Amino acid sequence: MTERVAAPGLRRLPPYWHEYKTRAKTRWYGRQILEVFTTEFRDRTREYYIWAIHQGLCTVNGHSVQPTYILQNNDFLVNRVHKHEPAVTNAPVRILFRDDAMGRIVVVKPGSIPVHATGRYHHHTLVEMVKQQAQLSNLYTSNRLDRLTSGIMVCSTTKEAACELGNDFNAGLVNKAYVCRVAGRFPDGIIDCREPILSVDRQSGLNIVHPKGKECRTLFQCLSYDPTADSSVLVCRPITGRTHQIRVHAQWLGHPISNDPLYHHPVWSTVDRDILATAQPRHYERVGGGSGNVEVERVLTALKGTRDDAEGWSRWRDQEFFGALNRQLGYEDVPVPGPNGQRTPPPPPGEDMPPGTATCDTCYIPLLPDPAPQDMYIYLHAIKYWTDTWVFEDELPWWARSSAKASASLPPLALIAHHTGDDALGLGKGGAQRRLDTQLQPAMQLASLPLAPRPDACAHDESLQVFVEVTRGLEDAAQREMLQHLGADPSASSCLTSALHSGIIQVDAPLHARVVARYEACQLPIATGVYYAMGHMSLPRDMLDALFDQRVEMLGKKGAQKPQLTLAEQALLQWLTQQWHAHQAQRDKALDLWMKRASRRTRTWCVVVDRSSYVLPSLSTQALETHLASLVTGWLDSHSWTPASTRAEADMVIKCTMAPRFGALSPLQLGPRAHKGNPPGTCFFQLHVPGGPCNVAADALRTSLARSRAHAVCALLPLGDGTCVGTLHSKDSHLADALRAMLHARGRMTAQVPYGSTSAHALHGAVVELPESARDEPHALLFDHFVTELECLSHALAPGKFALVLTSETKTCMRALRELENRARREHSPYVLRMDTGVTLGDAWPAEHAATFKDAQQEASLRSGGTWRALAHHRSFLACVAQAPLYST
């Protein structure tokens, strides 16, 4: 970092170059780059930005552009500036408390120092100063104070401590007390101000009392009154935490902070509050950056003029200098809409201009004078922060004491008392209740509940093992549900083989005949398809590595010609041909069984390839199917078979499946593809059992896939003795159908709650699929949807009961759950939705494949503390939530 130069009373930095980098924000799309820079980054004038864009200091995607360039989605902007950081106070940052084991540090921020890097400040910030002073590598803040405000800041030195403290702030459990000096004599007693506050300007952060603003509440109590200065010292208790909340509410009550340059400006005495109340929320985000309200614009103009006057009319100088320079260089004077694009008026006649016109020799910015000591702070100080487990308090600042000999301690007041029991003022923040981290007693999953007795399907004698195709990632649940439907003895020796994320369950004697019979009778909804085995073999490790390496080599290569097959791909095709011929006897045996069971005799066939997540350099799935079709043609020509034009027209479906991790010891991977190479696995040649859904139209096949997924997901629902289940607003109707069918098969009459809302705490279990994010939908809107859906689930789920949540946005779901917990803590609700670890079936039954169940438990433990399961090629994730008690009794 640039070396600091200390001066009496001030802390200065030499100028330095700095690059601001950002992606184009949604509100910038379709706007000129000059208009965005002029309205969003108003530290310099429009004339400067015209010069900077032409000089290449402002670039888009690494290239110089014209000032009229229209910003588009995913544009990368760089603004290179020669920074002249304003001087700040040289007062040290006092450390009140530090505990590295807790990850907590409490400091007292002087005025004039911003908390984070912002605007012209980058190194002169509280975060950078504390890191240097306390020799910390990281410092995290959970709240902020205005630059001119001084006082306590509770910070964290670890991410875990910062997350915990941030949740306490968001839940409203951190109590805050401030002292301020305001103009006039403030009334006695506690004054409760609940006026909503609306932000009307992004750059200055100006806020006003407005009926469409955010809910806001501040309590004031007068400590003392000084008749000589006609000012009062107040204790303030903000219940909410809006920007400039105390400053705005104090002004609204007619007692603005005495030296507040923003809210104690003379222009406020002339403002018409009725016109001010017509300002439109978020209007400043539109083109031009204006507020759309004449009174707001008048206030902003007055504030900007006062600031320019205090800084020696630097904006006017900037405007005049670069305006002349642009005309000299022949740059077009591009207009910008809105008040920020208008020319700054010259100094009034007779106004004394500072002597000289000193500018920076590098960037030509007018050099500003050092701020006066009285302009570096306002009479607002954060003096006390506390929760039900800690309290930090500072002494009164000098301007809040009645005399030089007066006590520096904050007097005891009911308004800011640290309550250990009920809150006498009814603020909802008293008490010593803390969150419970205990887990609920797990309930038995739906798949483990026995099925009611029913007639067995007629099983034919089968001599070949069969393969059942199920939802990838939920092979353990599929095994358990399949055994239940087959009526198999769970204590019998294992006859199932699988692997997590393989999508295949191998069924050996004696269960293979029952599987075929149930599948033909449409009594095996957990299965996407059932296939006769025509041969299976392990994929060669060296060939898989070569395919992945050659794919990596091809990344980034461009060309109009179609890429040729690589050596590894040629080896793959040769290997498939060899294996096909090596399993001639098994293929003929499977064909004989198929001929005995098939009802249609038109003799048409098709080939399907499922290569899962295996990475190939250029070989497509269609090319693999074409190659295998040539092998099948040579095999079936002697039987008078012909290839079908579409899968729906085929009588016979021959499938080649590359199943990752099946039959191989391979570590679990937490991504949709093989990040460290193609995983080991097994290649299967399969012949679909006739009568199933695999040789039907595409819509029916998708229905079969959705039904199989729904049954596998619902099988993991911890339900116990419950009967009232629901899916709430889930769009997938197969989830509701699966719940109904699975409970009916177990002899339970379900009281299923239909689509829509339900009465409070009525559900014994639920399976909810959260909406996916649309490409053009802002992420904040998706978060709001998640909060709404989970709030509905929390309202409907009975205490102590469980629900499964299916989503593709795990981080957004976790954020939404934290938001609901914070709301519950603010409202002192007795229960809250909380993540649970009950998303696995536990230990395997003797008849099941134990390694698959161990892998499922291992994968859940690797994701967010054992809460998430991946399925369907890692595109969806499943978690279990519980309606758990929030507080101890």
N, C-alpha and C positions, 0 to 999 in steps of 0.2 A: 504494500500500500504506500501511497505517496507520503513522504515524511511530513509531519505536522510542524508548524512553526507557532510557538506560544507567544502571546503578547499580553500585556497587563489587561485583565478583564475580558479578553476575547481569545478565541481559538480560530486560527486561520489555516487555509490550505493553499498551496500554489496551484495555478490552473493545470489541468491535465485533460487528455483526450479520453472519451468514453463512448461506447457503442450501446445504444438501446436496440434490442432485438425483440420482435413480436410477430405473431401470425395475425393476419387481418381478422378483426372481430366481425361478428355477424352484422352489427349495426353499421359497419363501414362498407359493406358490399354495395357496389353501384355508385359510390361517391368518389369524387376526384381526390387524389392524394394530397393536393395542396389544401383543399377544403378540410380534409381530415386532420392534417398537421396543424392548420391554423386554429381549428375549433377544439381539438382534443389536447394539443400541447401548446398552450398559449403563453409559454414563457418568452417566446419571440414573436415578432410581427409577421404579417403576411408577406411583406417585402423581403424579409430575411429568408423565409422558406422558399420563395421563388428563386433567390440566389443559391441557396443550399441545394435544392433539387437539381438545378442546372450544373452545379459544381460537383455533383456525384456524392455529396455528403448524405443524402437521403436516397436509398436505393430500394428496389423491389426485386426479390429473387436474385440478388447479386448483380443487377444491371441498373444503369442509370435510365431514368424515364423522364417524360415531360411532366410539367405541373398538372396537366389536364388528364393524366393517366387515370383510368377507372379501376379501382380496386376490385379484386375478384376473390372468390373462395380459395383459401389455402395460400394466398400471397404471403411471402415472407419479407417483412419490412425491417430495414436497418437505418437508424438515425444516428450518425456520428457527430458528436458535439464536443466542442472545447469547453469543458465545464469550469465555471467560476463559482465554487460553493460559497454561499454567504457565510460570514463569520458567525459563530455562536458563542455563547457564554463559556468562559474558561472555568466555571465552577465545577468541581469534581462531582461525579455520580456517587452518592453515598449508598453503601451496601448495608441494609438493615439486618438481613438474615441470609445465611448460606448453608445448605446441607447437600453435599454431593451425593450422599447415599440416597436421599429422597429425590434428587434431581431438581431441587428447588433453590432459587435465589431471588431475594426481594431487594429492590433498589428504589432510590428516590430520584426521579428524573427532574433536572432543572428545566426551567422555561427556555424557549428558543430552540430546543433540540427535538426533531421529529423522532418517532419511535423506529420507523422503517425508512429505507431509501425511497424517496419520493421527490418529484420535481427536480429542483436544483440541488437537492441534498442526496449524497451517496455515502460518503465516509463520515460526515458529521451527523451521525444518527446514534440513538441510544444503543441499538443492538451492537454496532461496531465498537462503540466506546466501552461498553461493559465487557465485550469479548476481549478487548485489549487490556483493560484495567484488571479484570479478574482472571486473565489467561485461560479463557475458555475457547474450545474449538467450535462449539455450537451453542446457540442461545435461541430459545423459542418463546414467543409471546402469545398469550391467549386473548388479550384485549389491547387497546391502544388509548393513548391520551393525545389530545390536540398538541400541535407543536408549541403553542404558547402556554399550555397548561403544565404545571409542575405537579409532583406528587408521587405516590407509591405505584410501583409496577411489580406485580407478582409474575415472575418468569420461570422458565423451566430449562434445564440443561440436558434433558433426555427426551426422546420422542414419546416414551411411555408416560412420563410425568406430564408432558404437554397435552397429550390426549386426555388424560384424566382431568386436568385442570380445565381444558377447553370444554369438556362435557359438563363440568360444574358451572361454568359461565353460561353455557347454552341453556342449562336447566334452570337458570335464575337462582342458584343456590349460593352464589357469591354476593355478599352484601357489600355495598360501597357507600362511603361517606366523603363528602367534599366540604371545603370551606371556601367562601368567596366574599368579595367586598363589592357591594352594589351601590348605585346612586340612590339617594333619598332615604327616608325613614321607613323601614319595612315593618309591617304589622306584627303585633305580638302573637304568640301561639303558633301552632303547626298549620302551615298553608299547604293544601294538597292541590297540585296543578295536574290535570289530566288531558290537556289539549294535545290532539294528534299533530305530528310533525311531518312535513313533506320537504324533500330535497328538490331544489329548483335550479341548481347550477353545479355542474360536475367539478369545474376547475377550482372555484373558491370554496366549494362545499356548503354554500349558503342554504340554510333551512328556514322554513317559515311555519308558523301555525296554520294548519289548513284542514278543512273537514275531510279531505280524501287522503290525509297523511296516515302514517303508521301510529298504532296505539302507543301512548306514551304517558308516563306518570313520574312526577318528581315531588318530593316533600321538602318544604323549607321551614326553618326555624331560626329566628333572629337571636344572635349571641350578644351583640352590642351595637350601639349607635354613637357615631361621632358627630356632634352638632357643628363642630368647626368645619369639617370637610363635607358635612351633609351626606354621610355614607354609612351603611350598615354592614356588619359582618354576619354572614348567614352560615348555618350548617345545612347542607343539602344531602338528601337521600334519594338518588335516582333508583327507581324500582325497575325500569326498563333501561336499555343501554343504547339509545339512538345517538347519532352524530350531533354534536353541539346541543345536546338535550338541555343541560342546565342553563347554558347561555341563552337559548331561545325562550325557555320558560321564564327565566328571570326578566327578559325583555318584555315578554307578553304581560307579565304582572306589573309592568311599569317601573321596574327597578333593574335596568341592565347593569352588567358588570362595569365598574367605573372606567376602566381603561381598555375595554374591549373595542378594538378597531373595526370589527365587523358588525356588531349588534348595538353599539352605542354611537353610531355615526349620526350626525344631524339630519341626514336624509330620512331617517325613520320617523321623525316627528311630523313629516308631511305626507306619509303614506296613507292611502285610503285602504283600510282593511277589507272593505267589501269587494273592491276590485282585486285586491291581493288574493282573496279566497277563490277567485275564478281561474287561477293558474292550473294548467293541466299537468297531471303526473307524468314524469319521464318525457316531457316535451323537449327537453334539452338534448335528447339523443337523436333528434331528427337533423336533417341537413341544415347547416348553419349554426347549430348549437344554441339557438335562442330559446328563451323560456316561453315565448308566445303571450306574455302578459306585460302590459305597458308599465305597471307599477314595479314589477320585478326588474324589468330592463332599466328603469330609472334608478333603482337602487344599485344595480350592478355597475351602471355607468358612473355613478357617484363614487362608489367604492374603488373602481379602477382608476378614476381620476385622482383620488386622494393618494392611492398607492404610487401612481406615476409621479405625482408631485413630491412625495416623500423620497422617491428614488432619483430625484433630479431630472424628471421627465425623460427617463431612459427609453421608454417605448417610443416617444415622439422622436428622439434622436435616432433610434434604431430604424424607425420608419423612414425618416428623411435621408439617412445615410445610404441604406440599401435601395431606396427608391431611386436615388440619383445614380448609384452604381449599376442598377439593372438597366436604366435608360442608356447609360454609357456602353454597356455590353450588348445592348440590343435585345434584352429579354422582354418578352411580352408581359404586360401588366394584366394578369388573369384576375378577374373579380371573384370574390368569395361571398356567398349569401350569409345573412345573419349579422348580428352586431359585432362579432369578433373579426369580420372581414372589413369592417369600416375603418376609415382613417382616424387615427388619434388626433384630436384637436390640438392646435399649438398652445403653448402657455398663454395665459391671459395677458393682456397688455399691462405693462408695469411689473409683471412677475419677475422676481429676482432669480436669474438663472445661476446655477453654480459656476464658478469660474472655470474656464477651460472646457475642452470637449474630449477628454481623455478616453481613448478606446483601446481595446486589446489589439496588439499588432498581429495576432494570429487569426482571430475570428471577428474582429471589428466590433465586438459588443461594447457598449458604453460601460465603463467601469463604475460600479456603484459605490457610494460611500458606505462606510461601516454603519451598522444600525446603532441608534442611540440606546443606552442602557435601559431606559424606560420603555422602549419599544420591543424588548426581547421577551416579555412575559405579560400575562394578564393576571388579575387577582382571582385566580381559581387554582385550588390545590387539592389533590386527592390525598386525604389525610388518614383514612382507615379502610381496610379491606378485611372481611372476615367471613368464615363459614361456621358450621357447627363443630369443626375439628381444629381450626386454627384462626388466629387473629393477628394482624399486623397494623400498627398504628404509628404515625409520625407526629412530630411536634408541630405546633402552630407556626406558620410563617410569620415573618416580622410584621407584615402589613395587616395581620389578623389579630395582633395583640393590642390591647387598649393602651399600654404604655410600655416603655423599655424594660421596666421592672416587673411587668405582669408575668404570670405563669405561662409557660410555653405548652402546658398540657391541655388537651381537649377536655372541657368540663363534662361531667356525666349527664347525659340526656337520655330520656326514654326513646327518642327517635333513633339513636345510634347505639343502643345498649346491645351487648352480645348475649342474646337469649339462649338459655340452655333448656328451656321448657316451651310452653305456649307463648306465642307472640301476642303481647298485650295490645299492640296497635293493629292487629289483624292484617299484617302485610304478607302472611303466608310463607315466611321464610324462617320462622323459629323452629325449635325442636332439634333433637340430636339423632334423627332417623338417618340411617345409612343404607345403601343398597345391599341386598343379599346376593352372594355369589354362589350359593348352594344350588345344586341341580335337583330337579324333581325326580321322584321315583319313576323309573322308566316303565312304560306300559308295554304289553305284548303287541308285536307288530301284526298287522292284518294277515300277512302270509303265513304266520305261525299258528293261527287259529285253525282248528281242524274243520274240514268240510263235512256237511251233513251227508248221511248215507244216500246213495243214489245207484240206479242200475248201471252196471258196468257195460262199456261198449264191447262189442264182439271183436276179440283180438285174433287175428290170423297168425299162423306160424311164419315168423320171419327169420331168415338165416343171415341177414346182413345187419350190421350196426347202422344206426341212423344218426344224422346230425340235425339239431334243432337250431334254427336261426332266431336270435332274440335281440333285444335292444342292447347296444354296446354300452358298457359301463355298469349295467345292472344285472350281470350274469348270476350273482348270488341270489337276488330276489327272484329271478326267473327260475332258478333251480328249485327253490323252496315252493313256489307256487305250482310248478309243474309236478313235483312229487305229491302235492296235495290233490291235484286233479287226477293223477294216476292212481291214487289210493295205495301208494307204495308204503311199505313198512319203513319208517324213518331210521330204525335201528339196524336195518339190513346192511350188508357190506356195500361199499360204494360201487355204483355202476355208471356214474356221471363224471365226465372230464370236461374242463373248461379253462378259461383264463380271463381275467378282467380285461375288458375292452377288446376282446376277440370277436364277440358277437356270435359265437358258436358254442353249443353244448353237445358233446358226444355222448350218445346213449347206447350202452351195451346191454346184453341179455341180463336179466329177463324183461327189462322194462321197454326194450325197443319196440316190441310188438304192441304194447299198450299205447305207446306214443303215436304210432301210425293209426291205430284204431280211433283214439280220441281226436286226432287231427282230422281224419276223414269224416268224423261225426260232428265236426265244428265245436268240439268241447275242449279245445286247448287254445284259448285266446292269448295266452302269454307268448305263443310262437308266431313269428312272422312267416316262417316256412319250415317244412320238414323235408329232408332229403335222404335218399339212399346213398351210401358210401360207394364211390367208384374209385377211391384211392386218395391217400393223403401222404405227404412227405415234407420234411423240414426244408425250409428255404436256405440255400447255401449262404453262410455268413460272408465269405469273400465276395460273392456276387452282389449282395445287398450293400456292402461298403462301397464297391465300385460304382454302383448305380447312384448312390448318394453323392460321392465325390465328383462324378461327372456332371451331376445336376448342379452342384455348386459352381463348377467351372463355367457352365453355360449361363449362369445368372448374369444379367446385365448385357449380354451379347445381343445385338440387333442386326437384322438383315431381312431383306425381302424374300430370300429363298427359304424354302421349307427345310428345317434342320434334318440332317441325315441321322439314322440310328447310330448310336454310339456302340462301341465294342461290348460294353456291359449289357446293353439292351439286346444286341444280337445273341449274346450268351444266354440271356433270359429266355428268349424265344426258342433257342435250341434246347435248353433245359426243359422247358414245358413240353416240347415235342418228345423228348426222350422219356419223360415221366408218363406222358399219355400212352405211349406204346408199351411201357413197362407194366401198366395196369390193365392190360387187355382182358384178362380173366375176370377181374372184378367188374369191369364195365359191362361185359356180356351178362354176368350174373344179375347185375342191377337192372339191365334192360329186360331180362326175362321176368323179373318180379314186376316191373312196371307194366309189361304187356299183360300179365295175369290180372292186374288191378285196374287197368284203364278201361273206361267205358266208351270213349270216342275212338274211332278207327280211321281218321282222316290222315294220320301219319305225317304231321308237320312238326317241326322243331325249331328252337332258337337257342342261342348261346348268350349267357349273361356273365360278366366279369365284375367282381367286387374286389378292388385292390386296396380298400381301406385307406390308411394314411401313408402308404408307402410312396416314396418320392422317386420318380423316374425322370431322366433327363428330358426326353422329348416324346416318348411312347405314350400315346393316349389310351384310354380305356377302350375306345372304339377300335383302335388298331389291334389291341389284344383280342377283342372279340372276333375280329376278322381272321386273325391267325388261328384261333381255336376253332372257328367255324370251318376252316379248311380241313382241320384234323377230323372234326365230327362228320364232315361230308364223306370222307374216305371210309369212315366206320359204318355209317348208316346207309350208304348207297346200296349195299347188298340186301338191305331189308326194305327197299323201296320207300325210303323216307325222303321228304323234300323240305327244304328250309322255308320257314314262314316269313312273310314280309314284315310283320310286327309281332311283338310279344303276345298281344292279346289274341292273335290268331293261332298261336302255337299250341299244339297238344302236349308237347314235351319241352321242359325247360332244363337245359344242362348248364350248370353253374360252376365257375371257377372262383374260389374265394381265397384271398390271401389274408389270413387271420394273424394279426400281431400277437406275440407273447404266447400263443397256444403251443404247448409242448416244449417250451423253452424257458430257461431261467433268465428273466430280463427285468431290470429295475423299472419301477413305475415312473412315468414322465408326466409332467403337469402342463403339457401344451397340446395343441391340436395336431401338431406334426412332430416328426422325429428331429428334435433340435440338435442332437448329437449323432445323427445317423439313422438309417432305417433299422427298426427293432427286429430282433429275430422272431420267427414265427413259423407257421405251417401253411402249405398250399393244399387246398381241397379240390377234388373233382367230385361233383355231386349231381344226382339226378332227382328232380323234384318229385315227391310222392303225388300221384294223380289225385285230383279232387280238391286240392287246396286252392288258396287265393293267388298263387304265384304266376299262374298262366291266365290271368284275367286282365281287364283294362287297367290303365294307369291310375284312374281315380279309385278303383277298388283296391289296388295295391297300396296306395297311400293310406286308405282307410285301415287296411290291415296293419300297416306300420304304426299308425297312430294308436290303434287299439292295443297292440302289443306293448307300446311304450306306456300307455295309461295303466295297464294292469301291473307292469313292473314297478312303476312309481307308487301306485296305491298299495302294493304289497309291503312297502316299507313304512306305512302309516302306523304309528303307535296308537292303537284304538282301545285295547283292553276289552272291557264289557260294554263299551259305548255302542249306540245304535244311530244316534242323530248325527249325520255327516253332511257335508256340503262342499261346493267348489266356488261359492260366491260369484265373482264376476269373471271367472275364467272363461275364455272364448272357446276352448277345446271341450266340446261336449263329450268326448270320449272319456274324460276323467270322471264325470258324473256317472256315465254308463258303467264304467269299470267299478266304481265304488258300489253302485247298486247291485251289480251282478256278483261281485265277490262276497258281499254280505248276505245276499240271498242264497248263494251256494253254501254258506255256513249256517243256514237256518235262522238267520236274524231278519226280522221285519224292520226295514230301515225307515226312519223318519227323515228322509232326505230333504234338505232345504233347497229350494229351487234357485235359479239365477236371480241375483239381486240382493238387496239387503235383508237382514233377518233380525229377530228380536235379540235383546242383549243376552250374552252368555248362554246361548241355546245349543251350540254345537259341541259334540263330544270329540270331533275330529274334523279336519278339513284338508283338502289338497287344492292349492291355489297356484295358478300359473300367472305370473306377472307379465305385463305387456313388454314387447320388444321395442327398441329404440328405432324410430324412422331416421333415415339419413338426413333429412332436412329439418328434423325436430331438435330444438335446443335441448341440451342435456338437463338444464334446470327444469324444463317442462316434464321430462321423464321422471326426474326426482319427485316432483309434485304428484305425479300419477302413482308412484310407488308408495308415497306417504299415504295417499288417499286409500289405496287398496289395502295396505297393511293396517291402517286405522279401522277400516271396515272389518277386517279379520279379527283384530283385537276386541272390537265391540261384540262380535258374534261368538268367539270361542269361550267356552266355560273355563273357570279357574282350574288349574292343574291339568288341563288337556293339551294335546299336541296337534300340530298342523305341519304339513309339508309344503314348502315353497319352491316352485320351479321357476328359474329365471336364467337369462343369459348375461345379466348385469349384476354380478355379485357385489362389487364395490358400492354401487348405487343402492342395492338392497340393504347392505350393512349400514350405510349412511341414513337411510330412511328409518331403520330400526332404532338407531341412536337418537334420531330426531323425536320419535315417538316416546322413547324412554325419557328424554329431556322434558317433553310435554307432561308426561305422567309425574315426573318429579316436581315440576312447577305446580301442578294441580293436586299433588299429594294423592294420586290414585293408588288404590291398594294393589293392583295387578298391572303387569306390563308384558308385552311380547318380548321374549328373549331367546337367543340362539341356544339350541340344545345339541347334544352329541348323539342323539338316538337316531342316526340316519343309516345304521348298519344293523344286520340281523344277529350280530354276536357270533358265537361259535357255530360251526357247521354240524349238521346231523351226520351220523355215520354213513348214510346213503349218499351224501353230497360230496362235492370236491372241496376238501378243506383248504387247499391253497388259494382258491378263488375268494373265500370268505376272509382269509388273512390279508389278501391283497386289498380287499375292500376296506378293511379296518385301517390298513396302513395308508391308503390314499386319503381317507377322511382325516387322518391325523396330520397329513402333510399340508392340508389346506385350511388356513385361518383357524388354527386351534382345534381341528377335528370337527368341522361343521359342514363342509361342502363335499358333495359327490359329483363327479363329472359323468356325463352320459352323451350319447349320440355324437361321437367324434369330438368331444370336448366343446361342443357348441352350446350345451345347456348344463345347468348345475342345479343340484337338489340339496336342500337343507331342511332341518327340522327346527321348528320354533315351538316354544311352550308359553302358555299363559301363566307366568310365574309371579309369586308375590314380590312386590317392589321393596317393601320395608319390613324390618323385623317388628314383631309385636311387642 
